[in-house]
Structure formats: C-alpha cells, structure tokens
Amino acid sequence: MSISAAFYAQAQDVSVIRNTVEVYSSTPMVGSAKFNAMAGANGALGGDANSLLTNPAGLGVAISGEVSGTLSILGNKNTSSLAGSSIDYSKTKGDLGNAGGIIAFPLMTETGWKFINIGINFSNQTLDNVIQTPGNNNIVYAFDKDDITKDAALAGHMYERYGNLSKMSFGVGANYNHNLYLGAGFNFFNASLDQYDSLFYRNLTNNSTEGFSKQDTPYSERSSGFSASLGVIGKLSPNFRLGASLETPTFWTIDRNYYFYNDPVYGDDMGAENRKFTSPLKATVSAAFVASKNFSLNVDYTLGLTKPDYKVYGGAERALNDFFKENYKNLSEVRVGAEYRVQQFRLRGGYAYQSTPFDALTISRFNDAGTVGDQSYSNMMLSDRNTLSFGIGYDFKSFYVDASYQNISSKYTNPFMRGYMDGNSDSSYYSANNIFESDAYAASEVKNNRNNFFLTVGWKF
C-alpha cells in the first residue's frame, strides 16, 4: 500500500505534500527568548503570553501585567548531496519573531477565584527554504531519440520556497485559589508563500545548460486559518504541577495562483484555484517541577490525534487524502526546558524532539550510476527533528532582557525530477524549447541546520 499510495500522490508536486505538513499542519512556535531557550516547554508553568502557544491555562498563573517584544534572527542552511557532490545554501533573516502581553485583573471577592487575566500573543516565522542539488553525469536524457547531439545529463535541481507563517492568539485565563488554572484561546493564522521547482540539464555535445520549470510552478499561496484551544493546570503540591490542553484542527482557506504550460486550449498561462484544508487535532500533556523560586523544570508532550484532510473538489484532493490516510504518522513532539535563577540572573536550557511525519516510502529512483530501481526511505521529504537551546536573562525588576540561541537539525531525502504526461494529468518539466518526462526520481540527501538567535525586552507592571 505504501508503494501504490506514494506513486499515486507524488504524481503531483512533492512540495504540496511537504507544505501540507510543514506549513499548514504545524503552528508557529517562535516565542520570547525565554520560551525559545526552554525549547518551548512551558505547558504546566505558564505565567506569560507565550502560554497561548502551548496551554492557555498558563495565562491564569500570572499575578501581574506584562508586555514584551522579541527580535528573531533565523538562519537556515541546507547541504544537498547527490552522487558524491554537495551544494550548501544558507540564508539568514531578521524579523519581529514574537510580541505579547497580559493584563491581570485581581478579583476582590470572597470566593476562591483570585484572578481573571487576558492575554494576546503574536508569533511569526519565516518559511524560506532553498535546496540546491548538484547534477549527476550518469543520469542522461534523450530529448530526441533520433539525434544523439540532443542528449543531456542532469546538471542540477533547485527547490525554492519564500514566505511567512504567523499566528495571532487571544485568550483568557482564570486562577482558582492558586491551585487550579483554566484557560481558553482563539488563534488566527496567516501564511504567504511563493514556490519554485527548477530542473537543469546540460547538453553533452555543446555543454549548454537548459532550465525547466515543473508543470503548475512557480506558484504562490495566500492562506488564512482559525483554531481554538482549551487548557487546564493543576497544582498537586507546592512543587508539582500537571497541565493538559487541546487545540482544535486549524481550518484553512488556501488561495493559489500557478503557472501552467502546454495546455491544449490556453497554451502557457496562469491559473487560480481555492482549497479548504483541515489540519490535525492536537493534544498536549505537561508536567512541571518547581523546586523553589530559583529552579523550575517543565516537560511537554504533544500528539496529533487526526490526519491532514483536504476538502475534495476532484482527483487531486482525493489523491492527497489517500496518501495521508495510508502514510502519515500522527506527529508527536517532546519538549523539556529548565530555568535556574541566581539573584537577578536567569540561566535556561531546553531540548525538543519531533518525530518523522511519514511511514517508510518506496519510490522508483536513479542511483548514482544512473540505473533505475526501487528504494525505500524512512525519511522521505521530512524527517525527525532535534532542537537544542539555551539562554540567559537579567531582571531589572520592572524591565527585563533575555537572549537565547537555538539549533534545529534534521536529515531527509529530497525527491525530485519525476514528472510525465498521461491521459488525465501532466506533471512534466517545461522549458521554452523542450519537454522533460521521467517515471523515476532523482533523490538527494539533505542535511538541514537552523541556527536561531532571539532577543527579548519586556516590561512588568
């Protein structure tokens, strides 16, 4: 079933599958420098606006107002290797990564309800990702079977994605007797991306290089989504807390513009379409140990409970849903973070592990010698991901400054080049003069390293 589903769905642009998981099924987790230094682990600690990224009940933990803003500098490096050669591509981008605040309202009542707090949080991250892959002289294509001077060898491939993903959250948290905290949040998402898929072949006779664009690329998507979240935190003792939260699926509306080629009616032109997408339902359970005012430790575990799902308008959405039904593994993530205070100094560290989203997939691909055969991959398109982080901070009583560093690493197989025309679909590559078709992929190995820096300035009132 994995073989048939992989071939069926990947007849489309592989990037659609990658973006379904990486863009539309994940949520921005760029928080304050403190949040990022602890690898996003705060589900049972709470206390600031970043609680809306994990557990809105954390809003109820705050006993004073607070606002903060975070500058992010995000670095992304891909090393793509094929047939013994590698190409590095690096890009660094600075932006407003996070902004948020809480207003705390003490309740002067004789009941157990102590606070009602209102929070707002904005999280923003770049979607920029470029994979530049070297060529392989052993992969040769005959553009004209009657003229060997038209034979060409694979000269390389480039996948490019540029854009941003943001999440604006509004929430309310309540404090009951400083032992039970409840919260709810509403989340509004926006995504903007432009994507390119370019293939290059070098003529073996005159060494000229020809560039090709995959059918229906380049394309751009402008999307918006909505989700809601509920959470609870309970103190089992002064030192132990447990938390749980549930985030509904994100309901996305995706507007897409794309270029198409060689249409029998319109020729080369631009088209538009609209898609509806529902991301997985997610649950998070958390535990925290607060030894004293000087040390705290938090562990979060997040699990996707459902699978990605497109509203079916035709064969494309049906094929995608079949692929995810058969091959998608419910995404899980573990986050561990700790903070140690030395008077007004803060020392923080964290680690997070996110599992690979797909089962092993088998594809037909060219090996380094240029021979076609089936190969199974456990890390196709995306893989498991490791995050290491640490940070420092200083509290000036009313004001505070925090800084942190993150390293996020992963290794995955990058399939490209497959595309052909049949009676119902066209996924070929096009240039001004030629059409390229292939029933098999080329597959490079990609090492991804992200080095991120964050600086937060905040005010408590």
N, C-alpha and C positions, 0 to 999 in steps of 0.2 A: 504493500500500500504506500510506503514512503517513496518508492521509485515512481509509481504512477502519479501520485499527488505532486511530487516535485516537478516532474516534467510538465504536468498539466498547468500548474500555476505559474511556473517560471517561463512559460512561453511568453508571458508578459514581461514588462520591465522588472528586473530583480529589485530595483530600487523601491518599487511600490511596496514590496514585502518588507524591506528593511525599514522604510519610513513608517509603515503601519505600527511596528513595534517600537522603534527608536524615537519617533516624534509623537505619534498620536496615542500610544498606549503607555507612555511614561509621563511623568509630570516634572516640571522644573524643580530641582532640589537645591538651587543656589540660594542659600540663606545668608545670615550675617556671618562675619568672620568666626564668631564663637560657634555657631551652628555647623559651619563647614569644618572647623578644626576638630569637632567631635564626630565627624563623618555623618552628620545629620541625625544622630541618635539623641532624641530629647522627648520621646513619646510619653514617658512617665515622669519627666522632670518639669517640662513646661516653663512658664514664667515670663515668656515674651511673645511677640507677634509671630515668630517663626513656628510656634505651635500649630499654626494653620497649615504648615507643610506636612505635619505628621499626625497630630492629635489635637483637635480644637479645645478639648477639655483643659489643656495646658494654659489657656487664657485665664481660667479661673484661679490659677496659682498665684498670679501677680497681685501684689498688695500696693503697688504704686504705678503711676503713669510712666510711659517711656516711648521715645521715638528714636529711630536710628536710620542711617543710610550706609550702604556698602558699595564700594568700588571694587569691581572684579577685573582681573587681568587673566584671560583664559588662553592658554597655549595648547595647540593641538599638533602632534607630529605623527605622520603615518610613514612607515617603511614597508613598501610593497616589493616582494621578491618573486621572480619568475625565472626559471631556467638558469639559476646561478647568478643572476644580476639583481640589483636592488636600486630603488629610487626613493629618496627621502623627500617628504613635502611637509613643511612646517608653516604654521600661521599663528600669530598672536593677536588678540583683540581685547581692547579695554571697553568697559561699559558700566552702567549702573546695574549691579547684579541683584541688589535687594534693597527694599525700603519698607519700613513698617512702624507700627505704633500701637500702644494700648492705652486706653483711658480706664482707670479703675474707679468704681463707684462703691464706697463703703455703704452698707445698709445699716442704718441706725434703728434696728428692730430688736425685739426680744426673742425672735426665732433663731434657728440655727444658721440661717442664710447670712453670710458675712460680706460677700462682695458679688456684684454683677459687673463684669468687665466687657468692654467692646474692643475688638482688635481689627486691624487691617494690615494686609501684607502683600507686597508685590515682589515677585521673583522672576528673573529674566536670564535667559542663557542663549548663547549663540548656537546655531545649527550648522555652522560652517564645517565642512569636512571634504577634503580633497584626497583622492587616492590616485597617484600617478604610477603606472605599472610599466616596466621595461618590456621590450619585444622579445621574440624568440625566432631566430632564423630557420628553425626546423619546422615551424608552422607556416606552410606555403599554401597560397590560394591561387587557383587558375581563373582569372577573370574572363579569359577567352580560351576555351579548350582547344581551339584550332590555331592559336597563336601563343607560343611559349614566351614571347617577349612581353606579354602582359602578366606573366606570373609575378606574384609579390609575396613577401614574407611579413609576418606580424611585426610591426615596428613599435607598438605600444598601445596603451589604453589610458583614458583619464575619466574618472568619475568625479564630478564636482557638485557640491550642494552648498548653498549660501542662504542664510536667513536667521530668524529668531523665533524662540518659543517663550511665551510669558504666561504667568498665572497671577491673577488678581483675586485675593480672597478677603471676604468679610466674615466676621464671626463674633459670637458671644459666648462667654464662659461664666460659670457660677461656682461659688465657693460655699459649701455647706459645712460649717463647724470645723473648718481647716482639716477635714478628713476625707471629704468626698468632693470631687470636682467634675462638673458636667460641661459639655460644650457642643456647639454646632457651627458649621461654616458653609458658606456658598462660594464656589470657585468659578472664575470666568477665565477661559483660555483664549489665546490668540497665537496663531502660527503663520509665519510667512516664509516661504522657501522658493528658491529657483534652482533648477537642477539640470545637469548636462551629462550626457553619456557619449563620449567620443572615442572612435576606434581609428587606428593609423596603420597603414600598410605601405611597405617600401618596395618599389619595383626592382626586380632582380637584374634588369638589363641596364636601366639608366640611373638607378638609385634615387629617383624622385619619390617623395612621400605624399600619400593621398589621405586626407582626413574624411571620416564618415560619422554621421550622426544617426543614432538609433531611431527607428520609427517612433513617432509621438514624443520626441525630445528635440530640443530642450523644452521643459515645461515649468510652469510656475503654479503654486498653490497658495491661496489666501483662505485661512480657515479660522473658525471660532467654535468654542465648545463650552459646556457647562456641566458641573458636577456639584454634589453636596456631600457633607461629611458630618458624622456624629462621633462623639468620644466620651470616655469616662476615665477618671483616675481615682484610685482609692488608696489611702494610707493603711497598710496592715499594722504598722507600728511607726514610731517616730523615724525609724531608719529605712523602712522598706515601703515601696510603692509599686502598684501594678496599674497598668493602663491598657485600654483597648479602644480602637477606633475603626470605623467603617467608612470608606469613600465609595459613593455610587459610581457606576460607569460614567465616563465623560461622553457626552452626546455631541458629536462633531458634525458641523456642516462644512464641506470642503468644496471650494470653487476652484476649478482647474482650467488653465489655458495651456495648449500644447501645439507644437508644430507637427504636421503630418506631410508625407511625401508619396508621390506616385499614385494618388487616388484616381480611379478611372473617370470620375466626374469633375473633381475640383483640382486635380494635379497636386502641386505643392501649395499648402495654405496653412491657416491657423484655425484650430477648433477650440471649443469650450464645453465643459461638462460640469455637473454638480453631483457630489456623492454625500451620502449620510453614513456615518461610521460611529460605532459604539465600542468604546474601549472596555477592558476587563474591570469587573468589580474587584475592589481591593480591601483587605483587612489587615490591621496591624495590631500586634500584641507587644506590650512593653513591660519592662521591669527596671526599677531603679533602686540603688543603694546609696543612701545619704549618710555617711559615717559621722559627719559633723558639718559645721559651717565651712570647713576647709576642704572637704573632699566629697565628690559625687561620681557615681558610675551609672550609666544607662545602657540598656540593651533593647533594641527593637528588632522585630521580625515581621516582615511584610510579605503577604502571599496574594497573588492574583487568583480569584475564585472562578472566573469565567474566561472565555476566549474572545479574541477580537472578532467583530462581526460587522460586515458591510450590509446596508440595505440593498437588496437585489433588484437591479434595474435590467440586468442582462447577463450574458455569459461571463463577463469579466469579474463581476462581483461574486457570482456563484463559484467561479474557479478559486478566487481568493478565499472565500469562506470554507470551501472544501479543503484547501491547503492547510488553513489554520486548524480546522477540526481534526485533521489527521496528524499534523506535525508540530503543532505549537504546544510547548510545555508551559503550564501555569508558572509565571515568573515569581521567583522568591528572592528576598534580599534580607541579609542580616547586617545590622549596624551596631557598633559598640563604640561608646565615647566616654571620656572621663575628664574631670576638671579638678585641679588642685590649686588652692589659694594660699598664698604666702603674703599675709597682710594685704596690701592693695594690688599685688601682682597676681596674675592668673596664668596657669600653665594648663594646656589642653592637648589631648590627642585622641585619635579615633581610627577605626578600621571598618570597612564595609565590603561585603561580598555579594554580588548579584549573579544568579545562575544564568546559564545559557538558555535562550528562549525556544530553541528548536531541538527536536529529536535528530538523530543522525540521518542525513540525506544522501542519497546516491544519485550521481549525475554522470552523464557521458562527457568526458573531457579529454583534451590533448595533454599528453605527458610531455616531459622536457624533450624527448626525442621526436615529438611531432606525431606520435601514434595515438589513435583514439581508443579509449577503453573506459569502462565504468569504474567509478571510485566513490567510496563512501566517506563522508566528512561529518565529524561531530561538532564542528564549529562553523557551519556554513552561514555566511553573511553577517552574523553577530555571534558573540561568544560570551562566556562568563567574564566578569569584570571585577577587579580588585581596586580598592581605594585605601590609601594611607594618608593620614593628615595629622598636622599638629599646629599649634598656635600659641600666642601669648596675648596678654591684655593687661591694662592698667586702669584702675578705678580711681577717678578724681572726685569721688563722692557724687556730685551732680552729673558730671560728664565722665565718659569712659572711651578708651580707644582700644581696639582689638585688631590683631593681624593674624593671618593663617595661611598655610600652604597645603595644597592637595596634590597627590599624584594618583592618577587613574590609569590603569593599564589593562590591555586585553590583546588577544591574538585570535585572528579569524581568517577563514578562507574567503577570498573575493572572486566570485564567478563573473565572467563577462564574455562577450563576443557571440553568444548563441543568439540566433535570430533567423527566421525563414518565413517564406510566404506559403500559405496553403489556401484552401477554398474559403475559409472563414476568418482568417486573421493574417496580419503582416507584422512581423517583429524584426524585419531585416534592418541593415545599416545602409545609409544612403550618402553618396557624395554628389557633386554636380555631374559626374560622368558615369558612375558605376553603382551597381547594387551588390552588396555583400551578403551572403547567406551561409549559415553554418548550423548543422544539427548538434554540434558539440560545443562545450565551453572551453575557454582557457581559464585557469584558476591560479591566482597568485596568493601568496601567504602574506598577511598584513599584520604588522606589529603596531599597535596604537598606544601612544603615550600622551597623556594630558597633564600638563603642569600648570596649576591654577594658583593665583595669589589673590587675597582678599584683604581689604582694609575697611574697618567699620568705625564710625564716630556716632556716639549715642548720647542722649540726654535723659536723665530720670527726673521726674517731678511728682 
